[in-house]
Amino acid sequence: MAKQNAIGLDPKKATHLVDELNVLLANYAVFYQNVRGFHWNIRGEKFFELHVKFEELYTDLQLKIDEIAERILTLGGAPMHSFGAYLQESRIKAVENVKEGRKAVTAVVQSFSTVVALQRELLELSAEARDEGTNALMSDYIRQQEKLIWMYSAYLG
């Protein structure tokens, strides 16, 4: 029988999952900081609506960041935690000085599309590794975020 880690997974597959989860973590961290900036800097007629929506969004992103880091630890890895590493690994790029609602919402939709694509890749890897914990987490995120992509896209018209 092949060697297994503390939660019954193949250590090599778990290490690969950790690496990919760290990439996802980096994307979430940059996404989070971008949304904080949108929340702080939004201007215009939709200020009240978007200010609240961005706060809801960054609060949810913060929870997911913690869940992803804890999943990495559960798999026996170490979550990256420096802004430099996040910026280097993230497909989502830092956005600065966005004050206009449509531009901010467009960036949110693009960021969600990026993390959903990464999570779909993780679904495949976690299924192959027989890692139900990561699989369930990614499925939950995708289901929620597909709806958010639709809703934010509807805002854009």
C-alpha positions in Angstrom: 0.0 0.0 0.0 1.3 3.5 -0.9 2.3 5.8 1.8 -0.4 8.3 2.9 -0.3 11.6 4.8 -2.2 12.2 8.1 -5.5 12.7 6.3 -5.1 9.6 4.1 -3.9 11.2 0.8 -0.9 10.5 -1.3 1.8 13.0 -0.1 2.9 13.8 -3.7 -0.6 14.6 -4.8 -1.2 16.6 -1.6 1.9 18.7 -2.3 0.7 19.4 -5.8 -2.6 20.5 -4.4 -0.9 22.7 -1.9 1.1 24.4 -4.7 -2.1 25.1 -6.7 -4.0 26.2 -3.6 -1.2 28.7 -2.9 -1.7 30.1 -6.4 -5.5 30.4 -5.7 -4.7 32.0 -2.3 -2.5 34.6 -4.1 -5.3 35.4 -6.5 -7.8 35.8 -3.6 -5.4 38.1 -1.7 -5.0 40.4 -4.7 -8.7 40.3 -5.5 -9.5 41.1 -1.8 -7.2 44.1 -1.8 -8.6 45.4 -5.1 -12.1 45.2 -3.7 -11.1 47.1 -0.5 -9.8 49.8 -2.8 -13.1 49.9 -4.7 -15.0 50.1 -1.4 -12.9 53.0 -0.2 -12.6 55.0 -3.5 -16.0 54.5 -5.2 -17.7 57.7 -6.3 -20.8 58.7 -8.2 -24.5 58.1 -8.3 -24.2 54.4 -7.4 -21.9 55.1 -4.4 -24.3 53.8 -1.7 -25.2 50.7 -3.5 -21.7 49.7 -4.6 -20.0 50.8 -1.3 -22.2 48.2 0.5 -21.8 45.5 -2.1 -18.0 45.9 -2.1 -17.9 45.6 1.7 -20.0 42.4 1.5 -17.6 41.1 -1.2 -14.4 41.8 0.6 -15.8 40.3 3.8 -16.6 37.1 2.0 -13.2 37.1 0.2 -11.5 37.5 3.6 -13.3 34.4 4.9 -12.3 32.4 1.8 -8.7 33.5 2.1 -8.7 32.0 5.6 -10.4 28.8 4.5 -7.9 28.3 1.7 -4.9 28.9 4.0 -6.4 26.4 6.5 -6.9 23.8 3.8 -3.3 24.2 2.8 -2.3 23.6 6.4 -4.6 20.6 6.6 -2.9 19.1 3.5 0.5 19.5 5.3 1.7 22.6 3.5 2.4 26.2 4.3 0.3 29.0 3.0 2.2 31.9 1.3 1.7 35.1 3.2 3.7 37.9 1.7 2.3 40.6 -0.6 5.4 40.1 -2.9 4.6 36.4 -3.3 1.0 37.1 -3.9 1.8 39.7 -6.6 4.2 37.3 -8.2 1.9 34.3 -8.3 -1.5 36.0 -9.0 -3.1 36.1 -12.4 -5.3 38.9 -11.0 -3.3 42.1 -11.2 -3.4 44.9 -8.6 -5.8 47.7 -9.6 -5.2 51.2 -8.4 -7.3 54.4 -8.1 -10.6 53.0 -9.5 -13.4 55.3 -8.6 -15.9 54.6 -11.3 -18.5 51.9 -10.6 -18.6 50.2 -14.0 -14.8 49.9 -14.1 -14.8 48.4 -10.6 -17.6 46.0 -11.3 -15.9 44.9 -14.6 -12.7 44.2 -12.6 -14.8 42.2 -10.1 -16.4 40.1 -12.9 -12.9 39.4 -14.4 -11.5 38.5 -11.1 -14.3 36.1 -10.4 -13.8 34.5 -13.8 -10.1 34.0 -13.0 -10.7 32.4 -9.6 -13.5 30.2 -10.9 -11.2 28.9 -13.7 -8.5 28.1 -11.1 -11.0 26.4 -8.8 -12.2 24.2 -11.7 -8.5 23.1 -12.2 -8.3 22.4 -8.5 -11.5 20.3 -8.8 -9.8 18.0 -11.3 -6.7 17.7 -9.2 -8.6 17.1 -6.0 -10.8 14.4 -7.7 -7.6 12.7 -9.0 -6.1 12.8 -5.5 -9.4 11.6 -3.9 -9.3 14.8 -1.7 -13.0 15.3 -0.9 -12.2 18.2 1.4 -10.6 20.4 -1.3 -13.2 19.2 -3.8 -16.1 20.2 -1.7 -14.6 23.6 -0.9 -14.0 24.3 -4.6 -17.5 23.1 -5.5 -19.1 25.4 -2.9 -17.0 28.4 -4.1 -17.8 27.8 -7.8 -21.6 27.5 -7.2 -21.7 30.7 -5.3 -19.4 32.6 -7.6 -21.2 31.6 -10.8 -24.3 33.3 -9.5 -22.2 36.4 -8.5 -20.7 36.6 -12.0 -24.2 36.6 -13.4 -25.4 39.2 -10.9 -22.5 41.6 -11.4 -22.6 41.1 -15.2 -26.4 42.0 -15.1 -25.4 45.2 -13.3 -23.2 46.0 -16.3 -26.1 45.5 -18.7 
